[in-house]
Amino acid sequence: MTLTPGVAESHEFTIDNGTWRLRVNGAGFVPIDEQNIVVNGDGLNAKDLTVIYYTLHTDRNRDGAVDGAGIINQFTPPAITFGVHGQGAIIPVNCNRDDNTITAGYADNQDDKVNGNNDLASGTGRIEIRRTIAGPVVGVPAAWELKLKVIRETLADDEPEKHIRIFDGMLQDSDEMIGPETDSFARPTTADVGASKIYAIEAVRFAGRNFANGECGLVLSVIQPEVTGPDTTTYWYADRLMVARWIGNHHLQTVSDLYVAIATNDDGSDNQLFRAALGNAAGADNPAITVTPGDPENAQEIDIPYLNGNVWDDYAPAGQTAPEPAGDDRWMRDTVVAGYSSWPGNNNAALSKNAFMKTHRWGALQNWVFESLLSADVGVFYPAAGSTDDIVSGNSGGNIAVTPPVKKTTLAGTTSYRFGRIYYGHNQEHQVDRSSRDFMAAQNMQAPIVLDTDWLYVGHVDEMMTFVPDPNPADPFKKWKLLVASPAEAYRLLTAAQGAHGSANMLKRPAWNGGNNQFDYTDLEIDGTPVGATINTFLGNGNAPLDHPETGASYTYEQLRNWNIHGVEAVIAQNIDRLKMAFDLADDDIIKVPVIFYPEDYIDEPYALLDMLDPTALDDDDGFNIYPGVDGGFQCGALTGDMPNMFVGNTRLMIPKPYGPWIVDLTDNVNHGYDLFERDLQQKLAAIVNGPTCVFIDDWVDYHTMLGEIHCGTNEVRSPYDGQTAFGNARYGQWWTAVDA
């Protein structure tokens, strides 16, 4: 007969007289082997059977508590699902640093121990093995064995122990028993498990390259040699696991902390005045923002760990020094990308952790990141660590950004992107490394949009656009405006002002001279060359001050103007068209921001006729008749301050001063005038009811002349997006319920 564990049954057997041997065994049954049982005539000899079975338990329904056992001899759930009834335990990626006694630069998930009680509470999940006894209580047979194993989801994934670590208990300093430094399986003893045992579990990495879905299986095998032979599974329980997602921040999330690097310029000056102005604006924001300086010139030189086989090793990309020497590196935005990760916690309460993606960039500021930014409150994850991907400008965080929530409406229906969409520049001249691209795509939360930044010398998306909050639209997918750099808008403003203010100075720093009741002006410089001029000069045909980047010859303001209006404007418009294909973007969602660009570099390759601004012209006009970013064309830098390259705070926008035309207005007893480009942006943003306040900050020497602006030099922590409030439904409060099943 066949008996089922957990189901009470009885049966009487009629046996002939004689001497018998009674043997009982089966999956879960404690074996009986009695010999020399004499049967002689009628009689009743009752035998009670004991069933002992082991089950595996995870937080399958994501309520913060481990659930009942799944179905024997199959995976539970059959597949990871999402939505309010989603199934499959979510494991936190423990990439912060609760334990400062581990090696500098290492996160909690880069060593083989539980790093203290905080780590247990906020960085690890739980699994449990339980023993159930039915029938008379007897000891577990000594020959029985347990085997706990992680298995990969697909053959394309790396070995599963590189992704998941399970500790041998739930105590501080519990040791890894499954993971990168041990193996994919462990054999906990039945004595150690006892009636039940809880194990801490953490993810070593996020989904990404060679771990595309971020999923794996966890299998508990029970081996009863008397049933199936040694080392052969008798029965098993298996659950599916997935690692928590990383979500990039966007500008509708509240800023709490702002980071800016202490920087020293070539002339020995530093950016103290800039940092003071930034701090004043941040302190006046609502809510106020705490400013923390990073000090790459004095940070400890840190080796960056990566998993090399089954050991942690120091990473050194090809051609780079490791550790990177301390020194000036002011590009805070380019070093890391701000985001967070969240997962189900106890009592249906979600846990979250600030988590920065370390970009595949190699600079002195990374020492500060791994020495100071990596902490109990902030995690850091480096997707490209250990890769052979090239270190290039396109990998920088200024080239990786996230839209606010958007949607795309087509005839087939509407696709909602409630956490926004990542966008980055990636083409021929500028590319994002494969590891980082795979990482962003694998999160499956913020489907990436690929733009073309080849026309820019630095090649970052923050040089041409940004999103600012607009609280007024009822549509939660439209609570923003897109600010876009526009040379055509800049020249339109110059042309409109020329009649009344043709002699107004631009690209000069004005200073009011009260004694003479007039302004004194200081020329601003790029690469040591004064670039100041008047509106009349800019709209004329004299020689511009900067030289052709390839030939060193002069070019005219007319060449510069036509190239900006018909060339640069066109390639920016092409990127806007890409955005319109990616989500619902109308022209009235866009604010054009006046910026004038100049040729910073030349792509020295034969041009194509299709890439000419005017194909009827006789030649390429030394690159000025070629669209920027293609063969035979230029790559650009911002001539005037690049205002879209701003820091978006809570109620304040911290904007680089553009140094557009200074219009003298002696009726203004405070400023005695205004910047035409600043005034234009202020007026456009003033149309947003209860919109942000503009704060213009001088960053010319500290950032602009080095081909960056305020956004490039700052970074921040933002609160996780409150989707429940934004979309009026508790389902959208957490990513695992917001995603469609």
Secondary structure, 3 states (H helix, E strand, C coil): CCCCCCCCCCCCCCCCCEEEEEEEEECCEEEEEEEEEEECCCCCCCCCCCEEEEEEEECCCCCCCCCCCCCCCCEECCCCCCCCCCCCEEECECCCCCCCCCCCCCCHHHCCECCCHHHHHHHCEEEEEEEEEECCCCCCCCCCEEEEEEEECCCCCCCHHHCEEEECCCCCCCEEEECCCCCCEECCCHHHHCCEEEEEEEECCCCECCECCCEEEEEEEEECHHHHCCCCCCEEEEEEEEECCEEECCCCCCEEEEEEECCECCCCCECHHHHHHHHHHHHCCCCCCEEEEECCCCCCCCCCEEEECCEEEECCCCCCCCCCCCCCCCCHHHHEECEEEEEECHHHCEEEEEEEEECCCCCCHHHHHHHHHCCCCEEEECCCCCCCCCCCHHHCHHHEEECCCEEEEECCEEEEECCCCEEEECCCCCCCCHHHHHHHHHCCCCCCEEECCCCECCCCHHHCEEEEECCCCCCCCCCEEEEEEEHHHHHHHHHHHHHHHCCCEECEEEEEECCCCEEEEEECEECCEECCEEHHHHCCCCEEEEECCCCCCEEEHHHHHHHHHHHHHHHHHHHHHHHHHHCCCCHHHEEEEECCEEEEEECCCCCCHHHECCCCCCCCHHHCCECCCCCCCEEEEECCCCCCCCEECCCEEEEECCCCCEEECCCCCCCCEEEHHHHHHHHHHHCCCCCCEEEEECCCCCCHHHCCCCCCCEEEEECCCCHHHHHCCHHHHCHHHHCCC
